[in-house]
Amino acid sequence: MKKELIENAANSYAGIARPSFVNGEFDRNAIADAFEYGAQWLINNAWRETSPHGEELKRNVHVIARIKRGFCIGRFDVVGYFHEYIGFITQSGIEFPLSDILEYAYLDDITPKRKGGAQ
């Protein structure tokens, strides 16, 4: 997820939210509301739908995909023997066509970032 997208959303929220600052302390309810708003924003913006041919997909990057049978962790890559196409490959090597993918999220977008680059 791009830093610019997050900054724009934060600025947008800052324009509508007015946490109170009384006697040197912030209102706990305002902080909780901002945290909840941010978490909900991340959930809503991390998940994407695939296009019919997968032109927008990053290949060989770990994703979590919601398929018709549940959730799988894997990656998008070229699959097929005679007719190559972009498909989803689970960690166990099972291949799914893009039509089976209901939505997906890049793991980098939904996993916490730790200081020093470790995850």
SEVO-617766 format. One record per residue (C-alpha): z, x, y; residue in one letter; residue number from 1. Coordinates in pm, 1 decimal, always signed. Last residue first. Example, Ala and Ser with C-alpha at 12.3 -4.5 7.8 and 13.67 -1.06 7.14 Angstrom:
# SEVO-617766
> +714.0, +1367.0, -106.0, S, 2
> +780.0, +1230.0, -450.0, A, 1
//
This chain:
# SEVO-617766
> +999.8, +856.0, -831.8, Q, 119
> +1034.2, +1205.1, -689.0, A, 118
> +866.8, +1276.6, -352.3, G, 117
> +1164.6, +1445.4, -185.8, G, 116
> +1326.0, +1117.7, -88.3, K, 115
> +1263.0, +842.4, -337.4, R, 114
> +989.4, +582.1, -323.8, K, 113
> +1071.5, +260.9, -503.9, P, 112
> +815.0, +104.4, -737.5, T, 111
> +604.9, -192.2, -625.2, I, 110
> +311.2, -33.0, -443.3, D, 109
> +290.8, +276.3, -667.0, D, 108
> +274.9, +43.5, -967.9, L, 107
> -49.8, -104.2, -835.7, Y, 106
> -33.7, -480.8, -863.7, A, 105
> -248.3, -717.4, -1069.7, Y, 104
> -362.0, -1078.6, -1087.1, E, 103
> -509.4, -1324.2, -1339.2, L, 102
> -674.2, -1053.6, -1550.1, I, 101
> -860.2, -1209.0, -1845.6, D, 100
> -1189.3, -1227.1, -1649.4, S, 99
> -1157.3, -853.6, -1585.6, L, 98
> -1228.4, -789.8, -1955.1, P, 97
> -936.0, -667.0, -2164.8, F, 96
> -910.4, -347.3, -2368.1, E, 95
> -614.7, -258.6, -2592.6, I, 94
> -534.0, +114.5, -2575.9, G, 93
> -154.6, +101.2, -2617.9, S, 92
> -104.4, +173.2, -2248.1, Q, 91
> -325.3, -125.2, -2171.9, T, 90
> -691.1, -86.9, -2071.6, I, 89
> -833.2, -323.0, -1809.1, F, 88
> -1209.5, -345.9, -1773.5, G, 87
> -1493.9, -212.9, -1561.6, I, 86
> -1826.1, -244.1, -1740.5, Y, 85
> -2041.8, -44.3, -1978.6, E, 84
> -2293.7, -232.8, -2189.0, H, 83
> -2361.0, -49.8, -2515.2, F, 82
> -2016.1, +94.7, -2576.4, Y, 81
> -1770.8, -91.2, -2355.2, G, 80
> -1506.7, +23.8, -2108.2, V, 79
> -1505.8, +187.6, -1763.5, V, 78
> -1153.9, +202.0, -1621.3, D, 77
> -866.7, -7.0, -1490.3, F, 76
> -517.9, +101.0, -1591.0, R, 75
> -222.5, -8.0, -1801.5, G, 74
> +100.5, -203.4, -1791.1, I, 73
> +86.0, -551.8, -1936.4, C, 72
> +225.9, -892.3, -1832.0, F, 71
> +189.2, -1225.7, -2012.6, G, 70
> -69.2, -1390.0, -2242.5, R, 69
> -324.6, -1504.0, -1982.0, K, 68
> -300.0, -1166.4, -1809.9, I, 67
> -66.5, -1051.1, -1537.6, R, 66
> -144.3, -687.0, -1473.8, A, 65
> +86.3, -398.9, -1393.7, I, 64
> -108.5, -103.4, -1265.0, V, 63
> -132.5, +269.0, -1329.6, H, 62
> -423.6, +442.8, -1157.6, V, 61
> -724.7, +556.2, -1363.5, N, 60
> -968.2, +354.7, -1150.4, R, 59
> -890.8, +199.4, -813.8, K, 58
> -1035.7, -149.6, -811.9, L, 57
> -1242.1, -288.4, -523.6, E, 56
> -1572.2, -306.2, -713.2, E, 55
> -1411.3, -496.2, -1000.4, G, 54
> -1722.6, -688.1, -1109.3, H, 53
> -1594.9, -1047.0, -1088.4, P, 52
> -1337.6, -966.7, -816.8, S, 51
> -979.7, -908.6, -921.3, T, 50
> -681.7, -1083.0, -767.2, E, 49
> -406.9, -892.2, -588.9, R, 48
> -27.9, -869.8, -601.1, W, 47
> +148.6, -631.9, -362.7, A, 46
> +121.6, -859.9, -58.2, N, 45
> +329.7, -1160.4, -168.8, N, 44
> +598.2, -952.6, -339.7, I, 43
> +619.7, -714.8, -44.8, L, 42
> +650.3, -1003.6, +204.9, W, 41
> +924.8, -1160.3, -6.1, Q, 40
> +1121.2, -835.3, +0.2, A, 39
> +1071.2, -799.4, +374.7, G, 38
> +1180.3, -1157.3, +447.4, Y, 37
> +1487.8, -1115.0, +227.2, E, 36
> +1583.3, -791.5, +404.9, F, 35
> +1529.8, -950.8, +747.1, A, 34
> +1738.8, -1254.5, +650.1, D, 33
> +2017.8, -1030.5, +519.9, A, 32
> +2017.4, -832.5, +846.3, I, 31
> +2026.5, -1152.8, +1052.1, A, 30
> +2309.7, -1289.2, +838.4, N, 29
> +2508.3, -967.2, +884.7, R, 28
> +2495.0, -999.8, +1266.6, D, 27
> +2464.0, -650.3, +1407.0, F, 26
> +2771.6, -471.2, +1537.0, E, 25
> +2868.1, -309.8, +1870.3, G, 24
> +3060.8, -608.6, +2004.9, N, 23
> +2768.3, -844.3, +1948.2, V, 22
> +2413.0, -754.2, +1851.9, F, 21
> +2226.5, -1067.4, +1750.1, S, 20
> +1916.0, -1039.4, +1539.3, P, 19
> +1610.3, -1183.1, +1714.9, R, 18
> +1329.7, -1232.5, +1469.5, A, 17
> +986.3, -1357.5, +1579.9, I, 16
> +835.5, -1043.9, +1733.3, G, 15
> +1023.1, -816.4, +1494.7, A, 14
> +849.4, -994.5, +1207.1, Y, 13
> +506.0, -908.2, +1349.0, S, 12
> +613.2, -550.8, +1410.3, N, 11
> +735.4, -521.5, +1050.5, A, 10
> +409.5, -671.6, +918.6, A, 9
> +204.1, -428.5, +1126.5, N, 8
> +416.9, -134.5, +1006.1, E, 7
> +372.7, -237.8, +641.7, I, 6
> -4.6, -266.7, +677.7, L, 5
> -21.4, +67.8, +861.0, E, 4
> +174.3, +238.7, +580.4, K, 3
> -96.7, +143.1, +334.4, K, 2
> +0.0, +0.0, +0.0, M, 1
//
